[in-house]
Amino acid sequence: MVDDYLDSFQALVSDTGYMDPQTLVVKFRRGLRLGIQNQIATMPYRRPADTDPDAWYRAARRIDQVCLTNEAFQSVLRSAPSASLKTVFVRPPPLSVARLPLALPPSVIPKPPPTTLSMGVSMDVDATRKAKSLPPRGCY
């Protein structure tokens, strides 16, 4: 597709006698398919200079070839039987929340072992007294 446009463009350039490289790039960009022109103009790396028509020609050919290859790949995917695709892309069923227990019964919840404090350490004795003076924690 780009090759046909490029052949026509170069024939017109030779007929008109344009020589300025920047003018050639501007004229080439105007006639180029919008998608290809945008891809070249927004290339983050190795974008062709606006004064290098040959670099623009090469970039347009390269992007057109990539687009044609991708279209051929997509057409193969569309023409493949859907049954074989379904077997390839099988997803496991989602987990059901209803199967999970809502809460553990009180008899199953393990109780922490009582802590034993060493004798003679005054901080441990004070901590034990404070713990006994607090109201028991529970679910209200």
N, C-alpha and C positions, 0 to 999 in steps of 0.2 A: 504494500500500500504506500509506504513512504518512498520506496524506490521509484514508483510511477510518478509521484509528486516531484521527487528530486530531479528526475529526468526532464520533466516538463519545466521545472523551475530553472534548471541550468540552460535549457534551450532558450527560454525567455531572457535570461541574463545575457547570453551571447548576442541575442537580437537587439537588446536595448543598450548594451555597452556599459552597464553599471560596473564600476571598478572599486568604489569605496567599500571596504569590508564591513563597516558598521551598517551601511545601507543594505548590503546583501543580507546581513543577519536579520535586520528589521523586516525586510520583505519576505524572507524565508519563514520567519516566525508567524507572520500574518496569515500565510497560506497553509501552515502546518495544522494538522488536527489538534483541537484545543487540549485534549488530554495529554498528548505527547508534548506539546509546547509547554504546558504547565509543569510536567514532570522534569523537563530539562531546565526550565527557568528556576525551579525550586530545589534543584539538586544541592544537598548539603556539602558534598565533596566533589571535586573535579568538575565543577560546573564550567561549561565552555565560556570563554570570554565573548563579550558582545562584539568584538572586533575580529573574531576567528570563525568565518563561515564554515570552513572544513571541519572544525571541531563540532559545530552544530549539526552538520550533515551526518557525521559519524554517530553522535549521540542520538539523533532521531532514528537512524537505522537500527541502532542497538536496542532502543526502547521499543520500537515497532516489532522487532524480532521477539523480544521478551513477551510482549502483549499477544502476539500470534501463538507463541508456544503455550501461554497460559490459557488462551481460548481453546486450543486443541485439547489440553488437559481437562478443562471444564466440560467440553463436549463428550469426552470419554466417560466422565463421571455421570453425566446426565443420561447417557445411553445404556449404562450398566443396569442389569435387572435389579429391581428394588429388593427382591427377596434376599439376594446375596449380600446386599448392603446391610439389611437388618440383622443378619447373623454376625456381621463384623462389628457393628456398633451397639451391642447389647449392653444395657446398663443394669446394674443390680437394683432390685426394688428398694425403695426408701425404707428406713427403719421405722417401725411403728412405735409411737410413744406409749400406746396403750399396753404394750407388752412389758414395759418397765414398771417395777413396783413403785407405788406412790410414796410409801414410807415403810421403814422397817418397824416391825413390832417391837415394843419395849423390851421384851425378853431377849431379843437378838442383839440389841445394841450393847457392845461390851462396855463395862465400867472400868475406868482407869484404876490401876492398883493404888492402894493408899500409900502415900509417901511417908517414909520414916525419916525423921530428922536426927542428925547426930547430936548427942548431948554436949553441952558446953559451948555451943555457938549461939550467942545471944540474938543475932539477927534471925536465925531460924525460929527461935521461940517466939519472937515478936510477930513474924509472918504467920505463924500458926494461930496465934491469938486473934489477929485481924481477920483471918479467914473464917474463924468460928463466929465472930460477931456480925458478919455480913448475912443478910437474909439469903436463903437458898435460891439459886437460880432455877427457873423453870419456864415452861411455855405457858403463856396466858392467852 
